[in-house]
Amino acid sequence: GVRVPDGFPFTCCWQQLRPAGFGGSTFVPHAFIQPNGSWCWSNAGFLSSGLLVDTLTDPVLTAEMLSGLKDEVKALLFTHPDVDHILGNQAVLAGVPRLGTRAAQQEVTAQQKSGMIGNLVLAMSLGHFI
């Protein structure tokens, strides 16, 4: 399992991972971790430069996550095309560039064309009511 360090608040919100200016860096990294107890356990990251790393398991939770950001999302980087990292993509504004490896982008496109992503989003949405 995952071990959460002592004193780290394990709640469904953004957590700053290190102080601003740490090590001379201008980037302030944040992590959003969805506590276990839902269909998937998903996480995302954000750098103060405007880079969002992955979305969550559904657009509703992703929209909630995005509402907690103080900075604008300028680009979305998806690390891999698993559902717990991409199903919330439609909650990110359409004009925001999506970045990923060529293979990951091809997989997401194939999933979209097959209708698989739409079906999974519907299943996740129904899961909120069960």
Biotite code that builds the C-alpha atoms (Angstrom):
import biotite.structure as struc

atoms = struc.array([
    struc.Atom([0.000, 0.000, 0.000], chain_id="A", res_id=1, res_name="GLY", atom_name="CA", element="C"),
    struc.Atom([0.829, 3.645, -0.042], chain_id="A", res_id=2, res_name="VAL", atom_name="CA", element="C"),
    struc.Atom([2.358, 5.152, 3.080], chain_id="A", res_id=3, res_name="ARG", atom_name="CA", element="C"),
    struc.Atom([1.397, 8.745, 3.787], chain_id="A", res_id=4, res_name="VAL", atom_name="CA", element="C"),
    struc.Atom([4.080, 10.597, 5.793], chain_id="A", res_id=5, res_name="PRO", atom_name="CA", element="C"),
    struc.Atom([3.152, 11.651, 9.320], chain_id="A", res_id=6, res_name="ASP", atom_name="CA", element="C"),
    struc.Atom([1.653, 15.133, 9.411], chain_id="A", res_id=7, res_name="GLY", atom_name="CA", element="C"),
    struc.Atom([0.715, 15.088, 5.708], chain_id="A", res_id=8, res_name="PHE", atom_name="CA", element="C"),
    struc.Atom([-3.017, 15.897, 5.515], chain_id="A", res_id=9, res_name="PRO", atom_name="CA", element="C"),
    struc.Atom([-4.553, 13.121, 3.447], chain_id="A", res_id=10, res_name="PHE", atom_name="CA", element="C"),
    struc.Atom([-7.607, 14.927, 2.175], chain_id="A", res_id=11, res_name="THR", atom_name="CA", element="C"),
    struc.Atom([-9.045, 15.514, -1.259], chain_id="A", res_id=12, res_name="CYS", atom_name="CA", element="C"),
    struc.Atom([-7.347, 18.852, -1.972], chain_id="A", res_id=13, res_name="CYS", atom_name="CA", element="C"),
    struc.Atom([-4.138, 20.363, -3.319], chain_id="A", res_id=14, res_name="TRP", atom_name="CA", element="C"),
    struc.Atom([-1.043, 19.924, -1.144], chain_id="A", res_id=15, res_name="GLN", atom_name="CA", element="C"),
    struc.Atom([2.081, 22.045, -1.634], chain_id="A", res_id=16, res_name="GLN", atom_name="CA", element="C"),
    struc.Atom([5.026, 19.643, -1.727], chain_id="A", res_id=17, res_name="LEU", atom_name="CA", element="C"),
    struc.Atom([7.863, 22.050, -0.987], chain_id="A", res_id=18, res_name="ARG", atom_name="CA", element="C"),
    struc.Atom([8.303, 25.740, -0.176], chain_id="A", res_id=19, res_name="PRO", atom_name="CA", element="C"),
    struc.Atom([8.536, 28.351, -2.924], chain_id="A", res_id=20, res_name="ALA", atom_name="CA", element="C"),
    struc.Atom([12.153, 28.969, -3.901], chain_id="A", res_id=21, res_name="GLY", atom_name="CA", element="C"),
    struc.Atom([13.332, 25.605, -2.531], chain_id="A", res_id=22, res_name="PHE", atom_name="CA", element="C"),
    struc.Atom([16.724, 24.775, -4.029], chain_id="A", res_id=23, res_name="GLY", atom_name="CA", element="C"),
    struc.Atom([16.635, 27.970, -6.074], chain_id="A", res_id=24, res_name="GLY", atom_name="CA", element="C"),
    struc.Atom([13.730, 26.709, -8.181], chain_id="A", res_id=25, res_name="SER", atom_name="CA", element="C"),
    struc.Atom([10.913, 29.025, -9.206], chain_id="A", res_id=26, res_name="THR", atom_name="CA", element="C"),
    struc.Atom([8.507, 26.099, -9.580], chain_id="A", res_id=27, res_name="PHE", atom_name="CA", element="C"),
    struc.Atom([6.200, 25.294, -6.688], chain_id="A", res_id=28, res_name="VAL", atom_name="CA", element="C"),
    struc.Atom([4.981, 21.689, -7.036], chain_id="A", res_id=29, res_name="PRO", atom_name="CA", element="C"),
    struc.Atom([1.562, 20.634, -5.752], chain_id="A", res_id=30, res_name="HIS", atom_name="CA", element="C"),
    struc.Atom([-0.104, 17.218, -5.607], chain_id="A", res_id=31, res_name="ALA", atom_name="CA", element="C"),
    struc.Atom([-3.787, 16.338, -5.576], chain_id="A", res_id=32, res_name="PHE", atom_name="CA", element="C"),
    struc.Atom([-4.448, 12.854, -4.238], chain_id="A", res_id=33, res_name="ILE", atom_name="CA", element="C"),
    struc.Atom([-7.917, 11.382, -4.155], chain_id="A", res_id=34, res_name="GLN", atom_name="CA", element="C"),
    struc.Atom([-8.261, 9.390, -0.920], chain_id="A", res_id=35, res_name="PRO", atom_name="CA", element="C"),
    struc.Atom([-9.117, 5.729, -1.364], chain_id="A", res_id=36, res_name="ASN", atom_name="CA", element="C"),
    struc.Atom([-12.785, 4.823, -1.084], chain_id="A", res_id=37, res_name="GLY", atom_name="CA", element="C"),
    struc.Atom([-14.027, 5.469, -4.594], chain_id="A", res_id=38, res_name="SER", atom_name="CA", element="C"),
    struc.Atom([-13.825, 3.501, -7.817], chain_id="A", res_id=39, res_name="TRP", atom_name="CA", element="C"),
    struc.Atom([-10.235, 4.408, -8.526], chain_id="A", res_id=40, res_name="CYS", atom_name="CA", element="C"),
    struc.Atom([-7.461, 5.987, -6.589], chain_id="A", res_id=41, res_name="TRP", atom_name="CA", element="C"),
    struc.Atom([-6.114, 8.779, -8.724], chain_id="A", res_id=42, res_name="SER", atom_name="CA", element="C"),
    struc.Atom([-3.715, 11.673, -8.439], chain_id="A", res_id=43, res_name="ASN", atom_name="CA", element="C"),
    struc.Atom([-2.526, 14.693, -10.348], chain_id="A", res_id=44, res_name="ALA", atom_name="CA", element="C"),
    struc.Atom([0.185, 17.306, -10.060], chain_id="A", res_id=45, res_name="GLY", atom_name="CA", element="C"),
    struc.Atom([0.548, 20.989, -10.787], chain_id="A", res_id=46, res_name="PHE", atom_name="CA", element="C"),
    struc.Atom([3.551, 23.267, -11.186], chain_id="A", res_id=47, res_name="LEU", atom_name="CA", element="C"),
    struc.Atom([3.168, 26.979, -10.567], chain_id="A", res_id=48, res_name="SER", atom_name="CA", element="C"),
    struc.Atom([4.330, 27.518, -14.167], chain_id="A", res_id=49, res_name="SER", atom_name="CA", element="C"),
    struc.Atom([0.853, 26.384, -15.257], chain_id="A", res_id=50, res_name="GLY", atom_name="CA", element="C"),
    struc.Atom([1.608, 22.728, -16.065], chain_id="A", res_id=51, res_name="LEU", atom_name="CA", element="C"),
    struc.Atom([-1.109, 20.293, -14.943], chain_id="A", res_id=52, res_name="LEU", atom_name="CA", element="C"),
    struc.Atom([0.131, 16.700, -14.801], chain_id="A", res_id=53, res_name="VAL", atom_name="CA", element="C"),
    struc.Atom([-2.742, 14.263, -15.407], chain_id="A", res_id=54, res_name="ASP", atom_name="CA", element="C"),
    struc.Atom([-6.414, 14.608, -14.554], chain_id="A", res_id=55, res_name="THR", atom_name="CA", element="C"),
    struc.Atom([-8.535, 12.441, -12.275], chain_id="A", res_id=56, res_name="LEU", atom_name="CA", element="C"),
    struc.Atom([-10.959, 9.558, -12.786], chain_id="A", res_id=57, res_name="THR", atom_name="CA", element="C"),
    struc.Atom([-13.908, 11.694, -13.866], chain_id="A", res_id=58, res_name="ASP", atom_name="CA", element="C"),
    struc.Atom([-14.750, 15.212, -15.081], chain_id="A", res_id=59, res_name="PRO", atom_name="CA", element="C"),
    struc.Atom([-16.727, 16.137, -11.935], chain_id="A", res_id=60, res_name="VAL", atom_name="CA", element="C"),
    struc.Atom([-13.850, 15.406, -9.551], chain_id="A", res_id=61, res_name="LEU", atom_name="CA", element="C"),
    struc.Atom([-11.387, 16.993, -11.990], chain_id="A", res_id=62, res_name="THR", atom_name="CA", element="C"),
    struc.Atom([-13.484, 20.188, -12.188], chain_id="A", res_id=63, res_name="ALA", atom_name="CA", element="C"),
    struc.Atom([-13.541, 20.281, -8.377], chain_id="A", res_id=64, res_name="GLU", atom_name="CA", element="C"),
    struc.Atom([-9.767, 19.795, -8.335], chain_id="A", res_id=65, res_name="MET", atom_name="CA", element="C"),
    struc.Atom([-9.253, 22.588, -10.884], chain_id="A", res_id=66, res_name="LEU", atom_name="CA", element="C"),
    struc.Atom([-11.424, 24.986, -8.873], chain_id="A", res_id=67, res_name="SER", atom_name="CA", element="C"),
    struc.Atom([-8.850, 24.744, -6.073], chain_id="A", res_id=68, res_name="GLY", atom_name="CA", element="C"),
    struc.Atom([-5.999, 26.049, -8.228], chain_id="A", res_id=69, res_name="LEU", atom_name="CA", element="C"),
    struc.Atom([-4.762, 29.583, -7.749], chain_id="A", res_id=70, res_name="LYS", atom_name="CA", element="C"),
    struc.Atom([-2.913, 29.650, -11.095], chain_id="A", res_id=71, res_name="ASP", atom_name="CA", element="C"),
    struc.Atom([-4.163, 29.161, -14.650], chain_id="A", res_id=72, res_name="GLU", atom_name="CA", element="C"),
    struc.Atom([-3.645, 25.807, -16.390], chain_id="A", res_id=73, res_name="VAL", atom_name="CA", element="C"),
    struc.Atom([-1.498, 26.550, -19.453], chain_id="A", res_id=74, res_name="LYS", atom_name="CA", element="C"),
    struc.Atom([-0.805, 22.964, -20.540], chain_id="A", res_id=75, res_name="ALA", atom_name="CA", element="C"),
    struc.Atom([-1.891, 19.439, -19.613], chain_id="A", res_id=76, res_name="LEU", atom_name="CA", element="C"),
    struc.Atom([0.690, 16.663, -19.570], chain_id="A", res_id=77, res_name="LEU", atom_name="CA", element="C"),
    struc.Atom([-0.659, 13.129, -19.341], chain_id="A", res_id=78, res_name="PHE", atom_name="CA", element="C"),
    struc.Atom([1.885, 10.606, -18.154], chain_id="A", res_id=79, res_name="THR", atom_name="CA", element="C"),
    struc.Atom([0.090, 7.559, -19.560], chain_id="A", res_id=80, res_name="HIS", atom_name="CA", element="C"),
    struc.Atom([-3.413, 6.794, -20.884], chain_id="A", res_id=81, res_name="PRO", atom_name="CA", element="C"),
    struc.Atom([-4.823, 4.852, -17.924], chain_id="A", res_id=82, res_name="ASP", atom_name="CA", element="C"),
    struc.Atom([-8.363, 5.882, -16.969], chain_id="A", res_id=83, res_name="VAL", atom_name="CA", element="C"),
    struc.Atom([-7.314, 7.279, -13.586], chain_id="A", res_id=84, res_name="ASP", atom_name="CA", element="C"),
    struc.Atom([-5.109, 9.804, -15.417], chain_id="A", res_id=85, res_name="HIS", atom_name="CA", element="C"),
    struc.Atom([-7.219, 10.842, -18.432], chain_id="A", res_id=86, res_name="ILE", atom_name="CA", element="C"),
    struc.Atom([-10.963, 10.493, -17.835], chain_id="A", res_id=87, res_name="LEU", atom_name="CA", element="C"),
    struc.Atom([-11.132, 13.980, -16.393], chain_id="A", res_id=88, res_name="GLY", atom_name="CA", element="C"),
    struc.Atom([-9.498, 15.572, -19.460], chain_id="A", res_id=89, res_name="ASN", atom_name="CA", element="C"),
    struc.Atom([-12.756, 17.094, -20.714], chain_id="A", res_id=90, res_name="GLN", atom_name="CA", element="C"),
    struc.Atom([-12.934, 19.269, -17.571], chain_id="A", res_id=91, res_name="ALA", atom_name="CA", element="C"),
    struc.Atom([-9.836, 21.133, -18.804], chain_id="A", res_id=92, res_name="VAL", atom_name="CA", element="C"),
    struc.Atom([-10.584, 24.007, -21.193], chain_id="A", res_id=93, res_name="LEU", atom_name="CA", element="C"),
    struc.Atom([-10.516, 22.990, -24.855], chain_id="A", res_id=94, res_name="ALA", atom_name="CA", element="C"),
    struc.Atom([-7.791, 25.503, -25.804], chain_id="A", res_id=95, res_name="GLY", atom_name="CA", element="C"),
    struc.Atom([-5.276, 24.123, -23.300], chain_id="A", res_id=96, res_name="VAL", atom_name="CA", element="C"),
    struc.Atom([-2.576, 22.108, -25.127], chain_id="A", res_id=97, res_name="PRO", atom_name="CA", element="C"),
    struc.Atom([-2.477, 18.382, -24.292], chain_id="A", res_id=98, res_name="ARG", atom_name="CA", element="C"),
    struc.Atom([1.024, 16.929, -24.094], chain_id="A", res_id=99, res_name="LEU", atom_name="CA", element="C"),
    struc.Atom([2.222, 13.354, -23.866], chain_id="A", res_id=100, res_name="GLY", atom_name="CA", element="C"),
    struc.Atom([4.337, 10.794, -25.634], chain_id="A", res_id=101, res_name="THR", atom_name="CA", element="C"),
    struc.Atom([3.326, 9.934, -29.182], chain_id="A", res_id=102, res_name="ARG", atom_name="CA", element="C"),
    struc.Atom([2.305, 6.427, -28.066], chain_id="A", res_id=103, res_name="ALA", atom_name="CA", element="C"),
    struc.Atom([0.146, 7.804, -25.225], chain_id="A", res_id=104, res_name="ALA", atom_name="CA", element="C"),
    struc.Atom([-1.508, 10.339, -27.527], chain_id="A", res_id=105, res_name="GLN", atom_name="CA", element="C"),
    struc.Atom([-2.245, 7.605, -30.089], chain_id="A", res_id=106, res_name="GLN", atom_name="CA", element="C"),
    struc.Atom([-3.801, 5.430, -27.369], chain_id="A", res_id=107, res_name="GLU", atom_name="CA", element="C"),
    struc.Atom([-6.021, 8.262, -26.114], chain_id="A", res_id=108, res_name="VAL", atom_name="CA", element="C"),
    struc.Atom([-7.137, 9.025, -29.680], chain_id="A", res_id=109, res_name="THR", atom_name="CA", element="C"),
    struc.Atom([-7.934, 5.340, -30.283], chain_id="A", res_id=110, res_name="ALA", atom_name="CA", element="C"),
    struc.Atom([-9.925, 5.188, -27.026], chain_id="A", res_id=111, res_name="GLN", atom_name="CA", element="C"),
    struc.Atom([-11.872, 8.313, -27.998], chain_id="A", res_id=112, res_name="GLN", atom_name="CA", element="C"),
    struc.Atom([-12.652, 6.979, -31.495], chain_id="A", res_id=113, res_name="LYS", atom_name="CA", element="C"),
    struc.Atom([-13.813, 3.629, -30.139], chain_id="A", res_id=114, res_name="SER", atom_name="CA", element="C"),
    struc.Atom([-16.202, 5.312, -27.699], chain_id="A", res_id=115, res_name="GLY", atom_name="CA", element="C"),
    struc.Atom([-14.474, 3.604, -24.786], chain_id="A", res_id=116, res_name="MET", atom_name="CA", element="C"),
    struc.Atom([-13.741, 6.869, -22.962], chain_id="A", res_id=117, res_name="ILE", atom_name="CA", element="C"),
    struc.Atom([-17.369, 8.015, -23.235], chain_id="A", res_id=118, res_name="GLY", atom_name="CA", element="C"),
    struc.Atom([-18.573, 4.679, -21.871], chain_id="A", res_id=119, res_name="ASN", atom_name="CA", element="C"),
    struc.Atom([-16.125, 4.826, -18.966], chain_id="A", res_id=120, res_name="LEU", atom_name="CA", element="C"),
    struc.Atom([-17.131, 8.409, -18.115], chain_id="A", res_id=121, res_name="VAL", atom_name="CA", element="C"),
    struc.Atom([-20.779, 7.315, -18.097], chain_id="A", res_id=122, res_name="LEU", atom_name="CA", element="C"),
    struc.Atom([-19.957, 4.352, -15.847], chain_id="A", res_id=123, res_name="ALA", atom_name="CA", element="C"),
    struc.Atom([-18.007, 6.595, -13.479], chain_id="A", res_id=124, res_name="MET", atom_name="CA", element="C"),
    struc.Atom([-20.877, 9.109, -13.372], chain_id="A", res_id=125, res_name="SER", atom_name="CA", element="C"),
    struc.Atom([-23.372, 6.369, -12.575], chain_id="A", res_id=126, res_name="LEU", atom_name="CA", element="C"),
    struc.Atom([-21.054, 5.155, -9.826], chain_id="A", res_id=127, res_name="GLY", atom_name="CA", element="C"),
    struc.Atom([-21.581, 8.437, -7.962], chain_id="A", res_id=128, res_name="HIS", atom_name="CA", element="C"),
    struc.Atom([-25.251, 7.470, -7.500], chain_id="A", res_id=129, res_name="PHE", atom_name="CA", element="C"),
    struc.Atom([-24.823, 3.826, -6.478], chain_id="A", res_id=130, res_name="ILE", atom_name="CA", element="C"),
])
